[in-house]
Amino acid sequence: MNRDELRRALLETLSDVAPEGDFDRLAPERPLRDQLDIDSYDFLQWMVALHERLGIDIPETDYPRLATLNSAIEYLAVHVAASQP
């Protein structure tokens, strides 16, 4: 899965959690929670959705590493690649 596919998966799962979000205007280095006005429960739902869609475990201790669009894509790229044979 390349970075564009990861970005698409990330945004699609986010849109399920925050359907009112303006995903075309997301600043890649600003915290997603602030930009989309999602709370900790919404963020947890997003982590679960990513786990289900991508088949990777995301430990709670790693959640801060998915705070921004760019950092989430980077994190997922590494972990998805590591999970593939």
C-alpha positions as CSV (number, residue, x, y, z in Angstrom):
1,M,0.0,0.0,0.0
2,N,1.6,3.3,-1.1
3,R,1.3,6.6,0.7
4,D,-1.6,7.9,-1.5
5,E,-3.6,4.8,-0.7
6,L,-2.8,5.2,3.0
7,R,-3.9,8.8,2.9
8,R,-7.1,7.8,1.2
9,A,-7.8,5.1,3.8
10,L,-7.0,7.4,6.6
11,L,-9.3,10.2,5.3
12,E,-12.1,7.7,4.5
13,T,-12.0,6.3,8.1
14,L,-11.8,9.8,9.5
15,S,-14.9,10.8,7.5
16,D,-16.9,8.1,9.2
17,V,-15.9,9.5,12.6
18,A,-16.2,13.2,11.6
19,P,-18.6,13.3,8.6
20,E,-18.9,17.1,8.9
21,G,-15.1,17.6,8.5
22,D,-13.6,19.6,5.7
23,F,-10.9,17.2,4.6
24,D,-9.8,19.2,1.6
25,R,-8.6,21.9,3.9
26,L,-6.7,19.9,6.4
27,A,-3.3,21.3,7.3
28,P,-0.9,18.3,7.2
29,E,1.1,19.4,10.2
30,R,-1.7,20.6,12.5
31,P,-3.3,18.2,15.0
32,L,-6.3,16.4,13.4
33,R,-8.3,16.5,16.6
34,D,-8.1,20.3,16.6
35,Q,-8.9,20.7,13.0
36,L,-11.9,18.3,13.0
37,D,-13.1,19.1,16.5
38,I,-13.1,15.4,17.5
39,D,-12.9,14.2,21.1
40,S,-11.0,11.3,22.6
41,Y,-13.8,8.9,21.9
42,D,-14.0,9.9,18.3
43,F,-10.2,9.5,18.0
44,L,-10.4,6.0,19.6
45,Q,-13.2,5.1,17.1
46,W,-10.8,6.2,14.3
47,M,-8.0,4.0,15.7
48,V,-10.3,1.0,15.7
49,A,-11.4,1.7,12.2
50,L,-7.8,2.0,11.0
51,H,-7.0,-1.3,12.7
52,E,-9.9,-3.0,11.0
53,R,-9.3,-1.6,7.6
54,L,-5.5,-2.0,7.5
55,G,-5.1,-5.0,9.7
56,I,-2.4,-3.5,11.9
57,D,-2.3,-3.1,15.7
58,I,-2.0,0.5,16.9
59,P,-1.1,0.5,20.6
60,E,-2.6,3.2,22.7
61,T,0.9,4.4,23.5
62,D,1.4,5.2,19.8
63,Y,-1.8,7.3,19.4
64,P,0.2,10.6,19.8
65,R,2.2,9.5,16.7
66,L,-1.0,9.8,14.6
67,A,-1.8,13.3,15.7
68,T,-1.3,15.0,12.3
69,L,-2.1,14.0,8.8
70,N,1.6,13.7,7.9
71,S,2.6,11.9,11.1
72,A,-0.3,9.4,10.7
73,I,0.7,8.6,7.1
74,E,4.3,8.1,8.1
75,Y,3.3,5.9,11.0
76,L,1.0,3.8,9.0
77,A,3.4,3.4,6.1
78,V,6.0,1.9,8.4
79,H,3.6,-0.4,10.2
80,V,1.7,-1.6,7.1
81,A,4.9,-2.4,5.3
82,A,6.2,-4.3,8.4
83,S,2.9,-6.3,8.5
84,Q,3.2,-7.6,4.9
85,P,5.2,-10.7,4.2
